[in-house]
Amino acid sequence: MSETLTRPDANRPPVQDASDGHKSANASSDEDALDKSLIAEISPTQVSQMTCNEMVQVIRAAKMPLLRKDVSEHLESYDRETLERLVYLARRCCRNQGY
């Protein structure tokens, strides 16, 4: 799945699953793996194939100003349907920003 989120011509590491024991508290590591232009290009098929941890990374990398801090700090506790909706919202926000 991670190779579907990165461009083949980009020299970036693939999205890493947050379940490997590392919290995604370091925002720069999320930015290295994803940028807003990649988020804007995510297809519905890619969203359906993402793990919950990947969706959390996408939502955080989008840095949506409308997402309250208390919500973004607890994304891991949300169900899959809610995370999918937030990924689509992140995609829309990135597209509206011109990415």
C-alpha positions in Angstrom: 0.0 0.0 0.0 2.8 2.4 0.8 4.1 2.4 -2.7 0.7 3.7 -4.0 1.1 6.9 -1.9 4.5 7.9 -3.1 5.5 9.1 -6.6 8.0 6.8 -8.3 10.2 9.9 -9.2 10.3 11.2 -5.6 13.3 10.3 -3.5 11.2 9.9 -0.4 10.9 6.9 1.9 7.6 5.0 1.7 4.9 5.6 4.3 5.7 3.5 7.3 3.1 1.8 9.4 2.9 3.4 12.8 2.4 0.0 14.4 6.1 -0.7 14.4 6.4 0.9 17.8 7.1 4.5 16.8 4.5 7.1 17.4 4.0 9.6 14.7 4.7 12.5 17.1 7.5 13.7 14.9 5.7 15.8 12.3 8.8 16.0 10.0 8.8 12.3 9.5 5.2 12.5 8.3 6.0 15.3 6.0 8.9 13.3 4.5 6.6 10.5 3.6 3.6 12.5 2.5 3.0 15.9 1.1 -0.3 17.7 0.3 0.0 17.1 -3.4 0.1 13.3 -2.8 -2.8 13.5 -0.4 -4.8 15.4 -3.0 -4.3 12.6 -5.5 -5.4 9.7 -3.2 -8.1 7.6 -5.0 -11.0 5.9 -3.3 -9.4 2.6 -4.1 -6.2 3.6 -2.2 -8.3 4.8 0.8 -10.1 1.4 1.0 -6.7 -0.4 0.9 -5.1 1.8 3.7 -4.6 0.5 7.2 -6.0 2.6 10.0 -2.4 3.7 10.9 -1.8 4.9 7.3 -5.1 6.9 7.4 -4.0 8.5 10.7 -0.7 9.5 9.0 -2.5 11.0 6.0 -4.9 13.0 8.2 -2.0 14.4 10.3 0.1 15.2 7.3 -2.7 17.2 5.7 -2.6 19.6 8.7 -6.2 20.6 8.5 -6.8 23.8 10.4 -10.4 22.8 11.1 -9.4 19.7 13.0 -9.3 20.5 16.7 -6.2 19.5 18.6 -8.0 17.1 20.9 -9.4 15.3 17.9 -6.1 15.0 16.1 -4.3 13.7 19.2 -6.7 10.8 19.5 -7.1 9.7 15.9 -5.9 6.2 16.7 -9.0 5.6 18.8 -11.5 6.3 16.0 -13.2 3.6 14.0 -12.3 2.9 10.3 -15.4 4.6 8.9 -14.6 7.9 10.7 -10.9 7.7 9.6 -12.0 7.2 6.0 -14.2 10.2 6.2 -11.4 12.3 7.6 -9.1 11.1 4.8 -11.6 12.2 2.2 -11.9 15.5 4.1 -8.0 15.8 4.1 -8.0 15.1 0.4 -10.6 17.8 -0.3 -8.8 20.3 1.9 -5.5 19.7 0.0 -7.3 20.0 -3.4 -9.0 23.2 -2.3 -5.5 24.6 -1.4 -4.4 24.0 -5.0 -2.4 20.8 -4.6 
